[in-house]
Amino acid sequence: MAATVHVLAREADHHLTRLHQILQHLESLSEDVPGAPPSPVATDLAPDCRSKLTNRERQVLELLVRGSSNRRIARALNISEPTVKNHLHSVFQKLDVADRTQAIAKVLGAPRPAPVPLRPIAPNYSRPT
């Protein structure tokens, strides 16, 4: 029984790996389709910011904008997670942002939220009764 389960698990793993490869291939094909929507990184990012980024940093940023985790970015680009973190750190510096959310907002053209003005707390003067 255990041998059968092991064989089935190995076969399922093989199918999942192959499916992942097919999906990656389909994604790469969709990027070359005429009339397909262009990448947000290629279009929405200000030209001065876009020119600061290396090709690999743009690839990492593109996957970040698509919602990929560091692990998925690493797998998609065949690099290690620490390398993804290094690229993201560099991207954040070049885009002058603090984190992933701000980087995505900058790429998608969303303005940074205005700081909320703090209003002074009025002292609570109560009249004696």
DSSP file with accessible surface (Angstrom, degrees, kcal/mol):
  #  RESIDUE AA STRUCTURE BP1 BP2  ACC     N-H-->O    O-->H-N    N-H-->O    O-->H-N    TCO  KAPPA ALPHA  PHI   PSI    X-CA   Y-CA   Z-CA
    1    1 A M     >        0   0  183      0, 0.0     4,-2.1     0, 0.0     5,-0.2   0.000 360.0 360.0 360.0 -45.1    0.0    0.0    0.0
    2    2 A A  H  >  +     0   0   81      1,-0.2     4,-2.4     2,-0.2     5,-0.2   0.870 360.0  53.4 -64.4 -36.2    2.8    2.4    0.9
    3    3 A A  H  > S+     0   0   71      2,-0.2     4,-2.4     1,-0.2    -1,-0.2   0.901 108.0  50.4 -65.3 -39.7    4.6    1.7   -2.3
    4    4 A T  H  > S+     0   0   84      2,-0.2     4,-2.7     1,-0.2    -2,-0.2   0.923 110.6  48.9 -64.1 -44.1    1.5    2.5   -4.3
    5    5 A V  H  X S+     0   0   84     -4,-2.1     4,-2.7     1,-0.2     5,-0.2   0.917 110.9  51.1 -61.7 -41.6    1.0    5.8   -2.5
    6    6 A H  H  X S+     0   0  113     -4,-2.4     4,-2.3     2,-0.2    -2,-0.2   0.926 111.0  47.5 -63.2 -43.5    4.6    6.7   -3.1
    7    7 A V  H  X S+     0   0   68     -4,-2.4     4,-2.4     2,-0.2    -2,-0.2   0.929 113.5  48.0 -64.4 -44.1    4.3    5.9   -6.9
    8    8 A L  H  X S+     0   0  103     -4,-2.7     4,-2.6     1,-0.2    -2,-0.2   0.901 111.6  50.0 -64.2 -40.5    1.1    8.0   -7.1
    9    9 A A  H  X S+     0   0   57     -4,-2.7     4,-2.4     2,-0.2    -1,-0.2   0.911 111.4  48.5 -64.5 -41.9    2.7   10.9   -5.2
   10   10 A R  H  X S+     0   0  155     -4,-2.3     4,-2.2    -5,-0.2    -2,-0.2   0.911 112.5  48.7 -64.7 -40.7    5.7   10.8   -7.5
   11   11 A E  H  X S+     0   0  102     -4,-2.4     4,-2.3     2,-0.2    -2,-0.2   0.918 111.0  49.8 -66.6 -42.2    3.5   10.7  -10.6
   12   12 A A  H  X S+     0   0   50     -4,-2.6     4,-2.6     1,-0.2    -2,-0.2   0.911 109.7  51.7 -62.8 -41.2    1.4   13.6   -9.3
   13   13 A D  H  X S+     0   0   99     -4,-2.4     4,-2.5     1,-0.2    -1,-0.2   0.916 108.6  51.2 -61.9 -42.3    4.5   15.6   -8.6
   14   14 A H  H  X S+     0   0  118     -4,-2.2     4,-2.4     1,-0.2    -2,-0.2   0.929 110.9  48.2 -60.2 -44.6    5.7   15.0  -12.2
   15   15 A H  H  X S+     0   0  109     -4,-2.3     4,-2.6     1,-0.2    -2,-0.2   0.907 111.5  49.6 -65.4 -40.7    2.4   16.2  -13.6
   16   16 A L  H  X S+     0   0  113     -4,-2.6     4,-2.4     2,-0.2    -1,-0.2   0.908 110.8  50.0 -65.2 -40.6    2.4   19.3  -11.5
   17   17 A T  H  X S+     0   0   64     -4,-2.5     4,-2.1     2,-0.2    -2,-0.2   0.937 112.6  46.9 -62.2 -44.9    5.9   20.1  -12.5
   18   18 A R  H  X S+     0   0  128     -4,-2.4     4,-2.3     2,-0.2    -2,-0.2   0.908 110.9  51.8 -65.0 -40.6    5.1   19.7  -16.2
   19   19 A L  H  X S+     0   0   92     -4,-2.6     4,-2.6     1,-0.2    -1,-0.2   0.918 108.3  51.8 -62.0 -41.9    1.9   21.8  -15.8
   20   20 A H  H  X S+     0   0   88     -4,-2.4     4,-2.3     1,-0.2    -1,-0.2   0.920 109.4  50.2 -60.7 -42.6    3.9   24.6  -14.2
   21   21 A Q  H  X S+     0   0   91     -4,-2.1     4,-2.2     1,-0.2    -2,-0.2   0.913 110.6  49.6 -63.2 -40.5    6.4   24.5  -17.1
   22   22 A I  H  X S+     0   0   70     -4,-2.3     4,-2.7     2,-0.2    -2,-0.2   0.930 110.1  50.1 -65.4 -43.0    3.5   24.7  -19.6
   23   23 A L  H  X S+     0   0   90     -4,-2.6     4,-2.4     1,-0.2    -1,-0.2   0.905 110.1  50.4 -63.3 -40.7    2.0   27.6  -17.8
   24   24 A Q  H  X S+     0   0   64     -4,-2.3     4,-2.2     2,-0.2    -1,-0.2   0.914 110.8  49.8 -62.4 -41.8    5.3   29.4  -17.8
   25   25 A H  H  X S+     0   0  110     -4,-2.2     4,-2.1     1,-0.2    -2,-0.2   0.922 110.0  50.1 -63.2 -43.0    5.6   28.8  -21.5
   26   26 A L  H  X S+     0   0   94     -4,-2.7     4,-2.2     1,-0.2    -1,-0.2   0.896 109.3  52.2 -63.0 -39.9    2.1   30.1  -22.2
   27   27 A E  H  X S+     0   0   96     -4,-2.4     4,-1.2     1,-0.2    -1,-0.2   0.920 109.1  49.5 -61.1 -44.2    2.9   33.2  -20.2
   28   28 A S  H  X S+     0   0   50     -4,-2.2     4,-0.6     1,-0.2    -1,-0.2   0.874 110.7  50.7 -65.0 -35.1    6.0   33.9  -22.2
   29   29 A L  H >< S+     0   0   83     -4,-2.1     3,-1.1     1,-0.2     4,-0.3   0.888 104.4  57.3 -68.3 -37.7    4.0   33.4  -25.5
   30   30 A S  H >< S+     0   0   59     -4,-2.2     3,-0.8     1,-0.3    -1,-0.2   0.796  98.6  61.1 -66.3 -24.8    1.4   35.9  -24.4
   31   31 A E  H 3< S+     0   0  118     -4,-1.2    -1,-0.3     1,-0.2    -2,-0.2   0.777 106.0  46.9 -71.0 -24.6    4.0   38.6  -23.9
   32   32 A D  T << S+     0   0  127     -3,-1.1    -1,-0.2    -4,-0.6    -2,-0.2   0.403  83.3 116.2 -97.1   1.9    4.9   38.3  -27.6
   33   33 A V  S X  S-     0   0   77     -3,-0.8     3,-1.9    -4,-0.3     2,-0.1  -0.586  70.7-120.4 -76.3 125.0    1.3   38.4  -28.9
   34   34 A P  T 3  S+     0   0  123      0, 0.0    -1,-0.1     0, 0.0    -2,-0.1  -0.423  99.0  21.6 -62.6 136.6    0.6   41.4  -31.1
   35   35 A G  T 3  S+     0   0   85      1,-0.3    -2,-0.1    -2,-0.1    -3,-0.0   0.365  89.0 135.6  86.4  -5.8   -2.2   43.5  -29.5
   36   36 A A  S <  S-     0   0   37     -3,-1.9    -1,-0.3     1,-0.1    -5,-0.0  -0.462  70.4 -91.5 -71.1 146.9   -1.7   42.0  -26.1
   37   37 A P        -     0   0  119      0, 0.0    -1,-0.1     0, 0.0    -4,-0.1  -0.370  47.9-115.6 -60.3 135.4   -1.8   44.6  -23.4
   38   38 A P        -     0   0   88      0, 0.0     5,-0.1     0, 0.0    -7,-0.0  -0.278  37.1 -86.5 -69.7 160.9    1.7   46.0  -22.7
   39   39 A S     >  -     0   0   36      1,-0.1     4,-1.5    -8,-0.1     5,-0.3  -0.386  28.3-131.5 -65.4 138.8    3.4   45.4  -19.4
   40   40 A P  H  >>S+     0   0   32      0, 0.0     4,-2.3     0, 0.0     5,-0.8   0.869 109.7  55.7 -58.9 -34.2    2.6   48.1  -16.7
   41   41 A V  H  45S+     0   0    3      1,-0.2     4,-0.4     2,-0.2    18,-0.0   0.892 108.1  48.3 -66.5 -35.4    6.3   48.4  -16.0
   42   42 A A  H  45S+     0   0   53     -3,-0.2    -1,-0.2     1,-0.1     8,-0.0   0.787 128.0  20.6 -74.9 -26.2    6.9   49.1  -19.7
   43   43 A T  H  <5S+     0   0   69     -4,-1.5    -2,-0.2    -3,-0.1    -1,-0.1   0.822 121.6  44.3-112.9 -43.7    4.2   51.8  -20.0
   44   44 A D  T  <5S+     0   0   84     -4,-2.3     2,-0.3    -5,-0.3    -3,-0.2   0.702  88.0  92.5 -86.1 -19.3    3.1   53.3  -16.7
   45   45 A L  S   <S-     0   0    3     -5,-0.8    62,-0.1    -4,-0.4     5,-0.1  -0.573  89.5-102.5 -78.5 135.1    6.5   53.8  -15.0
   46   46 A A    >>  -     0   0   44     -2,-0.3     4,-2.8    60,-0.2     3,-0.5  -0.268  30.1-120.5 -54.8 139.7    8.0   57.3  -15.6
   47   47 A P  H 3> S+     0   0   88      0, 0.0     4,-2.4     0, 0.0     5,-0.2   0.853 111.9  54.3 -55.5 -37.1   10.7   57.1  -18.3
   48   48 A D  H 3> S+     0   0   96      1,-0.2     4,-0.7     2,-0.2    -2,-0.1   0.898 113.1  42.7 -67.0 -36.0   13.4   58.4  -15.9
   49   49 A C  H X> S+     0   0    6     -3,-0.5     4,-0.8     2,-0.2     3,-0.6   0.912 113.3  52.4 -71.6 -43.0   12.5   55.7  -13.3
   50   50 A R  H >< S+     0   0   68     -4,-2.8     3,-0.9     1,-0.2    -2,-0.2   0.896 106.6  53.1 -61.6 -39.8   12.3   53.0  -16.0
   51   51 A S  H 3< S+     0   0   94     -4,-2.4    -1,-0.2     1,-0.2    -2,-0.2   0.744 101.6  60.9 -71.2 -19.9   15.7   53.9  -17.4
   52   52 A K  H << S+     0   0  105     -4,-0.7     2,-0.3    -3,-0.6    -1,-0.2   0.747  91.7  84.1 -73.8 -24.7   17.3   53.5  -14.0
   53   53 A L  S << S-     0   0    6     -3,-0.9     2,-0.1    -4,-0.8    38,-0.0  -0.588  76.5-129.1 -86.9 142.7   16.3   49.9  -13.7
   54   54 A T     >  -     0   0   67     -2,-0.3     4,-2.4     1,-0.1     5,-0.2  -0.338  33.3-102.9 -75.2 168.3   18.3   47.0  -15.2
   55   55 A N  H  > S+     0   0  102      1,-0.2     4,-2.1     2,-0.2     5,-0.1   0.924 124.0  48.9 -59.1 -43.9   16.5   44.4  -17.3
   56   56 A R  H  > S+     0   0   84      1,-0.2     4,-2.6     2,-0.2    -1,-0.2   0.908 109.2  52.4 -65.6 -39.5   16.4   41.9  -14.5
   57   57 A E  H  > S+     0   0   11      1,-0.2     4,-2.8     2,-0.2    -1,-0.2   0.900 108.7  50.7 -64.1 -38.5   15.1   44.5  -12.0
   58   58 A R  H  X S+     0   0   78     -4,-2.4     4,-2.6     2,-0.2    -1,-0.2   0.903 110.0  50.4 -64.7 -38.2   12.3   45.3  -14.5
   59   59 A Q  H  X S+     0   0   70     -4,-2.1     4,-2.1     2,-0.2    -2,-0.2   0.935 112.3  46.3 -63.8 -44.9   11.5   41.6  -14.7
   60   60 A V  H  X S+     0   0    0     -4,-2.6     4,-2.3     1,-0.2    -2,-0.2   0.933 113.7  49.0 -62.8 -44.0   11.4   41.3  -10.9
   61   61 A L  H  X S+     0   0    0     -4,-2.8     4,-2.8     1,-0.2    -2,-0.2   0.902 108.0  54.5 -64.0 -39.9    9.2   44.4  -10.7
   62   62 A E  H  X S+     0   0   20     -4,-2.6     4,-1.7     1,-0.2    -1,-0.2   0.935 110.7  45.1 -58.6 -46.5    6.9   43.1  -13.4
   63   63 A L  H  <>S+     0   0   18     -4,-2.1     5,-2.4     1,-0.2    -1,-0.2   0.873 111.3  53.9 -67.5 -34.1    6.3   39.9  -11.4
   64   64 A L  H ><5S+     0   0    2     -4,-2.3     3,-1.8     1,-0.2    -2,-0.2   0.936 107.3  50.5 -63.1 -45.3    5.9   41.9   -8.2
   65   65 A V  H 3<5S+     0   0   24     -4,-2.8    -1,-0.2     1,-0.3    -2,-0.2   0.858 104.6  58.4 -62.2 -32.9    3.2   44.1   -9.9
   66   66 A R  T 3<5S-     0   0  111     -4,-1.7    -1,-0.3    -5,-0.2    -2,-0.2   0.484 125.3-103.6 -76.4  -1.7    1.4   40.8  -11.0
   67   67 A G  T < 5 +     0   0   66     -3,-1.8    -3,-0.2     1,-0.2     2,-0.2   0.619  65.9 156.5  94.5  13.5    1.2   39.9   -7.3
   68   68 A S      < -     0   0   23     -5,-2.4    -1,-0.2     1,-0.1     2,-0.1  -0.479  37.3-129.6 -76.3 143.8    4.0   37.3   -7.1
   69   69 A S     >  -     0   0   55     -2,-0.2     4,-2.6     1,-0.1     5,-0.2  -0.333  32.2-100.8 -78.4 168.4    5.7   36.5   -3.9
   70   70 A N  H  > S+     0   0   28      1,-0.2     4,-2.6     2,-0.2     5,-0.2   0.896 125.0  53.5 -57.1 -40.2    9.5   36.4   -3.6
   71   71 A R  H  > S+     0   0  133      1,-0.2     4,-2.3     2,-0.2    -1,-0.2   0.930 110.4  45.3 -62.5 -44.8    9.4   32.7   -3.9
   72   72 A R  H  > S+     0   0  168      2,-0.2     4,-2.7     1,-0.2    -1,-0.2   0.884 112.0  52.0 -68.2 -37.4    7.4   32.7   -7.1
   73   73 A I  H  X S+     0   0    0     -4,-2.6     4,-2.3     2,-0.2    -2,-0.2   0.942 109.9  50.0 -61.4 -45.4    9.6   35.5   -8.6
   74   74 A A  H  X>S+     0   0    6     -4,-2.6     5,-2.3     1,-0.2     4,-0.7   0.925 113.3  45.5 -59.7 -44.6   12.6   33.4   -7.8
   75   75 A R  H ><5S+     0   0  156     -4,-2.3     3,-0.5     1,-0.2    -1,-0.2   0.913 112.3  50.5 -65.7 -43.3   11.1   30.3   -9.4
   76   76 A A  H 3<5S+     0   0   43     -4,-2.7    -1,-0.2     1,-0.2    -2,-0.2   0.861 119.9  35.6 -65.1 -34.6    9.9   32.2  -12.5
   77   77 A L  H 3<5S-     0   0   28     -4,-2.3    -1,-0.2    -5,-0.2    -2,-0.2   0.385 107.4-122.5 -99.6   0.2   13.3   33.8  -13.1
   78   78 A N  T <<5S+     0   0  153     -4,-0.7     2,-0.3    -3,-0.5    -3,-0.2   0.917  71.8 119.3  57.9  46.9   15.3   30.8  -12.0
   79   79 A I      < -     0   0   37     -5,-2.3    -1,-0.2    -6,-0.2    -2,-0.1  -0.852  67.7 -91.9-131.1 170.1   17.2   32.7   -9.3
   80   80 A S     >  -     0   0   60     -2,-0.3     4,-1.9     1,-0.1     5,-0.1  -0.442  31.4-115.8 -83.0 159.8   17.4   32.4   -5.5
   81   81 A E  H  > S+     0   0   67      1,-0.2     4,-2.5     2,-0.2     5,-0.2   0.893 116.0  55.4 -61.9 -41.0   15.1   34.2   -3.1
   82   82 A P  H  > S+     0   0   83      0, 0.0     4,-2.3     0, 0.0    -1,-0.2   0.893 106.7  51.9 -60.1 -33.8   18.0   36.2   -1.6
   83   83 A T  H  > S+     0   0   48      2,-0.2     4,-2.6     1,-0.2    -2,-0.2   0.908 107.6  51.8 -67.7 -38.7   18.8   37.4   -5.1
   84   84 A V  H  X S+     0   0    0     -4,-1.9     4,-2.9     1,-0.2     5,-0.2   0.939 109.1  50.6 -60.0 -45.4   15.1   38.5   -5.5
   85   85 A K  H  X S+     0   0  120     -4,-2.5     4,-2.6     1,-0.2    -2,-0.2   0.905 109.5  50.7 -61.1 -39.6   15.4   40.4   -2.2
   86   86 A N  H  X S+     0   0  114     -4,-2.3     4,-2.2     2,-0.2    -1,-0.2   0.923 111.4  47.5 -63.5 -44.5   18.5   42.1   -3.5
   87   87 A H  H  X S+     0   0   40     -4,-2.6     4,-2.7     2,-0.2    -2,-0.2   0.921 112.5  49.5 -62.4 -42.9   16.9   43.1   -6.7
   88   88 A L  H  X S+     0   0    5     -4,-2.9     4,-3.1     2,-0.2     5,-0.2   0.911 108.8  52.3 -63.5 -41.5   13.8   44.4   -4.9
   89   89 A H  H  X S+     0   0  112     -4,-2.6     4,-2.1    -5,-0.2    -1,-0.2   0.934 111.7  46.9 -58.6 -44.5   16.0   46.4   -2.5
   90   90 A S  H  X S+     0   0   26     -4,-2.2     4,-2.6     2,-0.2    -2,-0.2   0.912 112.0  50.3 -64.2 -42.1   17.7   48.0   -5.5
   91   91 A V  H  X S+     0   0    0     -4,-2.7     4,-2.5     1,-0.2    -2,-0.2   0.932 109.1  51.8 -61.4 -45.5   14.4   48.7   -7.2
   92   92 A F  H  X>S+     0   0   32     -4,-3.1     5,-2.6     1,-0.2     4,-0.6   0.909 111.7  46.9 -59.8 -42.5   13.0   50.3   -4.1
   93   93 A Q  H ><5S+     0   0  132     -4,-2.1     3,-0.7    -5,-0.2    -1,-0.2   0.937 113.7  47.2 -64.4 -46.0   16.0   52.6   -3.9
   94   94 A K  H 3<5S+     0   0   61     -4,-2.6    -2,-0.2     1,-0.3    -1,-0.2   0.822 116.4  43.6 -67.7 -32.3   15.9   53.5   -7.5
   95   95 A L  H 3<5S-     0   0    0     -4,-2.5    -1,-0.3    -5,-0.2    -2,-0.2   0.479 109.1-125.1 -88.5  -5.5   12.2   54.2   -7.4
   96   96 A D  T <<5 +     0   0  119     -3,-0.7     2,-0.3    -4,-0.6    -3,-0.2   0.946  65.1 131.6  59.3  50.9   12.5   56.1   -4.1
   97   97 A V      < -     0   0   16     -5,-2.6    -1,-0.2    -6,-0.1    -2,-0.1  -0.887  56.0-140.8-127.6 164.0   10.0   54.0   -2.4
   98   98 A A  S    S-     0   0   75     -2,-0.3     2,-0.3     1,-0.1    -6,-0.1   0.718  73.5  -1.9 -97.9 -25.2   10.0   52.2    1.0
   99   99 A D  S  > S-     0   0   67     -7,-0.1     4,-2.0     1,-0.1     5,-0.2  -0.898  80.8 -78.9-156.2-177.7    8.2   48.9    0.2
  100  100 A R  H  > S+     0   0   83     -2,-0.3     4,-2.7     1,-0.2     5,-0.2   0.876 120.6  54.5 -59.7 -43.2    6.4   46.6   -2.2
  101  101 A T  H  > S+     0   0  106      1,-0.2     4,-2.6     2,-0.2    -1,-0.2   0.924 109.9  45.5 -61.8 -45.0    3.1   48.5   -1.9
  102  102 A Q  H  > S+     0   0   69      2,-0.2     4,-2.4     1,-0.2    -1,-0.2   0.884 111.8  53.0 -67.1 -35.9    4.6   51.8   -2.8
  103  103 A A  H  X S+     0   0    0     -4,-2.0     4,-2.4     2,-0.2    -2,-0.2   0.939 111.1  46.0 -64.0 -45.0    6.6   50.3   -5.7
  104  104 A I  H  X S+     0   0   47     -4,-2.7     4,-2.7     1,-0.2     6,-0.2   0.929 112.2  51.2 -63.5 -43.2    3.4   48.8   -7.1
  105  105 A A  H  <>S+     0   0   29     -4,-2.6     5,-2.2    -5,-0.2     4,-0.4   0.909 110.4  49.4 -61.3 -39.7    1.5   52.1   -6.7
  106  106 A K  H ><5S+     0   0   66     -4,-2.4     3,-0.8     3,-0.2    -1,-0.2   0.920 112.3  47.4 -66.9 -41.1    4.3   53.9   -8.5
  107  107 A V  H 3<5S+     0   0    0     -4,-2.4    -2,-0.2     1,-0.2    -1,-0.2   0.919 113.1  47.6 -65.9 -42.4    4.3   51.5  -11.4
  108  108 A L  T 3<5S-     0   0   88     -4,-2.7    -1,-0.2    -5,-0.2    -2,-0.2   0.451 116.4-114.2 -82.3   0.3    0.5   51.6  -11.7
  109  109 A G  T < 5 +     0   0   55     -3,-0.8    -3,-0.2    -4,-0.4    -4,-0.1   0.598  61.9 151.7  83.5  10.2    0.5   55.4  -11.6
  110  110 A A      < -     0   0   49     -5,-2.2    -1,-0.3    -6,-0.2    -2,-0.1  -0.597  46.5-120.8 -75.9 132.0   -1.3   55.7   -8.3
  111  111 A P        -     0   0  115      0, 0.0    -1,-0.1     0, 0.0     3,-0.1  -0.396  31.3-101.0 -68.6 150.4   -0.4   58.9   -6.4
  112  112 A R        -     0   0  129      1,-0.1     2,-0.0    -2,-0.1   -10,-0.0  -0.487  46.9-100.0 -66.9 141.4    1.1   58.5   -3.0
  113  113 A P        -     0   0  123      0, 0.0    -1,-0.1     0, 0.0     3,-0.1  -0.379  38.5-113.2 -65.0 140.0   -1.5   59.1   -0.4
  114  114 A A        -     0   0   82      1,-0.1     2,-0.1    -3,-0.1     0, 0.0  -0.462  38.6 -99.0 -69.9 143.7   -1.3   62.6    1.1
  115  115 A P        -     0   0  121      0, 0.0    -1,-0.1     0, 0.0    -3,-0.0  -0.391  37.0-116.5 -64.4 140.5   -0.3   62.6    4.7
  116  116 A V        -     0   0  122     -3,-0.1     2,-0.2    -2,-0.1     0, 0.0  -0.685  30.1-123.5 -79.1 121.9   -3.2   63.0    7.1
  117  117 A P        -     0   0  113      0, 0.0     2,-0.5     0, 0.0    -1,-0.1  -0.458  21.5-129.7 -67.8 138.3   -2.9   66.2    9.0
  118  118 A L        -     0   0  168     -2,-0.2     3,-0.0     3,-0.0     0, 0.0  -0.734  17.9-149.5 -87.1 130.7   -2.9   65.8   12.7
  119  119 A R        -     0   0  219     -2,-0.5     3,-0.0     1,-0.0     2,-0.0  -0.822  25.2-105.9-100.6 143.4   -5.3   68.0   14.5
  120  120 A P        -     0   0  120      0, 0.0     2,-0.6     0, 0.0    -1,-0.0  -0.340  32.2-114.9 -66.0 145.8   -4.5   69.0   18.0
  121  121 A I        -     0   0  160      1,-0.0     3,-0.1    -3,-0.0    -3,-0.0  -0.728  29.9-128.5 -82.5 123.1   -6.4   67.4   20.7
  122  122 A A        -     0   0   79     -2,-0.6     2,-0.0     1,-0.1    -1,-0.0  -0.523  27.2-109.6 -72.2 136.2   -8.5   69.9   22.5
  123  123 A P        -     0   0   79      0, 0.0     2,-1.2     0, 0.0    -1,-0.1  -0.380  27.0-122.7 -64.0 146.5   -8.1   69.9   26.2
  124  124 A N        +     0   0  151     -3,-0.1     2,-0.7    -2,-0.0    -3,-0.0  -0.754  35.0 180.0 -95.3  89.9  -11.1   68.6   28.0
  125  125 A Y        -     0   0  197     -2,-1.2     2,-0.4     2,-0.0    -3,-0.0  -0.837   4.4-172.6 -92.1 117.0  -12.1   71.4   30.4
  126  126 A S        -     0   0  100     -2,-0.7    -2,-0.0     3,-0.0     3,-0.0  -0.903  22.3-123.5-110.1 141.5  -15.0   70.5   32.4
  127  127 A R        -     0   0  223     -2,-0.4     2,-0.1     1,-0.1    -2,-0.0  -0.636  29.4-113.3 -80.8 137.3  -16.8   72.9   34.6
  128  128 A P              0   0  127      0, 0.0    -1,-0.1     0, 0.0     0, 0.0  -0.422 360.0 360.0 -65.2 144.4  -17.1   71.9   38.2
  129  129 A T              0   0  188     -2,-0.1    -3,-0.0    -3,-0.0     0, 0.0  -0.627 360.0 360.0-106.2 360.0  -20.7   71.3   39.2
